[in-house]
Amino acid sequence: MKKIFAVTQVQNGADIIESLCRYYCSFCDGFIVTNNFSTDNTQTILDSLIKEGLPVYLTNIYNKPREQFVFAVNKYQADIVLPADADEFLICAGGGSPRPVLESLDEKIEYHIPCRNFTCPKDLNDNSIFYPSYTNKYSKFSYYKTAISRFLLINKSAVPDPGRHYFMYINYEPEIKKIKTLYYNHYPIRNLNQFLLKIIIGWAGYLTYPYHDGSIHYNETWQWKSFYDEIKKYGTISHEKLEKYCTYSGDSLDESENELFEMPFDTSFCADKIKLKYTNYSADSSNERFLQMLTTQLEYHLRGMPSWRPDMERREAGERLGQANATINNLNLSIERMNSFKAKKLLEKIKKIFKFFTS
């Protein structure tokens, strides 16, 4: 029997990390998780799952996917390693456990697994329900994630691309097969505040990177800046647009979304293993929590801007970001004084932050 491990890196995934861990632990021998400086309840949930006895293992291997894979092989003797973003669930196309398909894979072949993007659910109201059970609408996309074997990783020195969509080799080209019996279900947008946080922090982070002038094409697809500009313009995003953004694939946010299909998530093989205990959907998407997380992470990016950047680049970035320390301090004071009746003003506070992150 092959030993199968999944690996992931998560940041602020308190609404989905328990569903993810319980699901992968239902058919894998272990799940290796790197918590990338989350400021929500992610770490507490991970600690609870480990204390409960699930084979979840924490590492501090940040943004180094090959090292994560090698760690799974060397530390836990994994024969197959499954890369999974914190919002991706591997499923069997015909239903049931993915494990029999994974057991049958040839170690000398690089397998590409197709992905499906699922739409954003409107309400998350039962904390015991497995997250993917909330939505069954998806669109088909032409991108893949790759499962990797010990043989290819170690013997053939496979190196993953940043998104783990394929692997690169020196003086070796394995046979590549596209699997039709497995899929990755991808849940890119889970609620409004998660989407706002991801885009605001994501784009602000890119603006502070060395040799970055804020242009559209840098280390990330055009959509990040397009999303950011639209959020900045309107201050929020409607649920209808959240659904659309889960399914686009064109060159403009104005283009029509892809055709939607329906497919319930089959949990028949693991239903007794995926009931949630530590997730609080309403708390994880609350406006107060959102502002606290936004403040903390903006401050992290600003203070982490490298001092060795050329003067011109620092000046350009500073014009956009330099004033934000005062803004963050003011925002922290506002959070301390915040009462529930002030919640209606949160969007106005968010809009004030946007003006410090123009490009």
Secondary structure by P-SEA (a helix, b strand, c coil): cbbbbbbbccccccccaaaaaaaaaacccbbbbbbcccccaaaaaaaaaaaacccbbbbcccccaaaaaaaaaaaccccbbbbbcccbbbbbcccccaaaaaaaccccbbbbbbbbbbccccccccccccccccccbbbbbccbbbbbccccccccccccccccccccccccccbbbbbccccccccccccaaaaaaaaaaaaaaaaacccccccccccccaaaaaaaaaaaacccccaaaaaaaaccccccccccccbbbbbcccccccccccccccccccccccaaaaaaaaaaaaaaaaaaccccccaaaaaaaaaacccaaaaaaaaaaaaaacccccccaaaaaaaaaaaaccc
